[in-house]
Amino acid sequence: MNTRTASAVLTNTVAVAVAALALTGCSGDTQELSFGDKAEKDNLEVSVVRVDAGTSGDLSVLEDAAKYQGRTPYYVHYRVTKTEAGDVDGPSFDVTADGDLLTRLNIMSAFPKPVVGEDGQLSYEEAPKFDKCLDEHDSGKFEKAAAGESYEACAVYLSESGSGAEPEKVEWVKGGLLRSSDDEAYAVWK
């Protein structure tokens, strides 16, 4: 074999390896899964069960509903199981559609809105609820739960106004204030 042929074979081999890595989109530590499959990290087992599309009418329960006009809610249904005793942080997700991250809609159902009536009496309005996406688990109770305990929950993600792109993947990512854009996903459901 001459030098030119050996160089071409090596170049082609490198090109195939680079292409294979680019197609996977994740490094060796990220688990690629189908909806319903389970991923494990630290002392949690997480499964994204499904993603359902809502309608813009679903957003009418929000106080400033007009602000969300033209946006579509997507409901990410998931299940979390504690695999070992001890403190845990629940999963955080990034949802991507057409290459862009969707916006997570945080509704603090534990904090009702105070309202002063015409009679001057204080009362409270419950936070809005999405019947298609209830998340009623108690994170404080789950932190103290024994291994094997689990809960099912749902999170609401919003498309950009006027976007018709549906979610293409859900990534389990490191959550909280210390998260960096360079942080690798633990698992990806497609």
N, C-alpha and C positions, 0 to 999 in steps of 0.2 A: 504494500500500500504506500503510495507516495504521500508527501507532506500535505499537499493541497487537499487530497481526499480525506485524510485524517482530520484536518482542520474543519472541513465541511461537515463531517459526521459529528464532531464535537459541537460545532455551532448549532446544528440541528437538534442534538440531544439537549443542549441548554435551552434552546427555544421551546421545545416541547415541555420541559420541566417548568419553565417560567409560565407558559400558557396554562399548565395544569394547576399551578398555584393560584393564578389569577382567576380561574374558573371556580375554585372552591370558595373564594371570597373570605375565608377564615383561616386562622392558623390551626395547628394541631390540637390546641386546648379547647377550642370552641366546638360544642356538640351541635351538629346539624340534624334537626328532627322534623317529623311530620306532626301536625296538630294531633293532640292526644297522647303523644309520646312523653316520657318522663326524663327530666334532667336532674342531676344531683350536683350540689355544690355545698361545701362545708356541711352543715347539719340540716339541709333542706332538700326536699324532692319537689320539683315544680313541673307542672304540666299545663301548657296552654291548650285548652280544650278546643276552642274555636273562636273565630272572629265573625261577628254579625254586623251587617250594615243597618243603620237606622235611617231615619228620614229627617230632613231639616225641621219638620213639624215636632219631632221629639224634643227639640230645644226650647219649645214654647213654655216649658215649666220653669225656665231660668228667669231671673229678675230682669235682666237686660236682654231679652230674647232677640230684639232687633239687631243687637251687636253681632249675633251669630248667624245672621241671614246668609244663605248661600253655602253654608258649611254643612257637612254630613258627619254625624256621629258614628263611630265604629266602636262596638262593644267587645272587649277582649275578656273572654271568660277563662278563668284559670283555677287550678287546684294546687294547694300548698300542703305538704306533709312534713312534719318534724321527724327527722331520722334519729336524732340523739337529744337527750335532755340538755337544757341550758338555754341561754339567751339567744335569740335569733332576730334578724332583721328580715322582714318580708321582701319579696322580690320587687324590683323596679324593671319596667319594660320601656323599650323604645320601639315604636311602630313606624314602619317606613312604607310610603306609597310613592311610586314614581321617583324613587331616589331621595325623597325629602322626608324628614321626620314629621309626624303628625303631632299636634298639640294635645297634651293630656289635660283633661278637664277635671280639676279637683273640686269635689263638693264635700264640704265638711258637715256631714249629717249630724255629728255629735254636738254641733254648735248652732242651736236654733237662733233665729233672728229676733232680737227684742223689738217689740212694737208697743207704742203708747197709744191707747185708744182715745176716742173723743171724750170719754169720762175721766181721762187722766190715769187710768189703770194700766199697769204694765202687763203685757202678755208676750207669748213667744210664738213665732211662726216656725213650723218645721222647715228644715232645708229641703230643697226640691229633690225629688226622687225620680229616677228613670226606672219604670217598671220592667224594662227589658234588661236592666243592668243593675242589680242590687248588690251592694257590698256591705254586709252587716256584721262582718267578723269583728272581734274585739282584739286588737293587736296586743294590748297589755295582758289579756288572759292567755293568748297564744304563746307569749314569751315564757309564761310560767307552766305551760302545758307539758305533759310527759311525751316521751318519744312515741311516735305512732299517731299522735293527734293531727288532724287536718282540718282545713276549711276550704270552701269554694267561694270565689269572689269574682268581681267584674270591675273593669276600669274603662272609662270613656275617653276616646281619642277623637279629635276633630280634624277634618280635612281643611285645607285652605279654602277660602271662599271661591266657589265656582269650579273647584277641582272635581273631576270625575274619576280620578285614579283611586283604585281600591288598594288596601294594604297588601304588600307583597311579602312582608316578613315581620315577625315579632322577635325582638332580642331581649334576653334576660341580661340586664346590665347591672353594674355596681351602682348603687343609688346614693343619694345624699349629697351634701355640699362638697365632699372631697372627690367627686367624680370628675375625671378628666376626659376630654374628647378622644384621647389616645387609649383609654381603657378598653380592653377587649371584652366582647360579650362572652358570658358563660355558655349560653346556648342560643340557638336560632331556630325558630319554628317557621316553616314555609308551607 
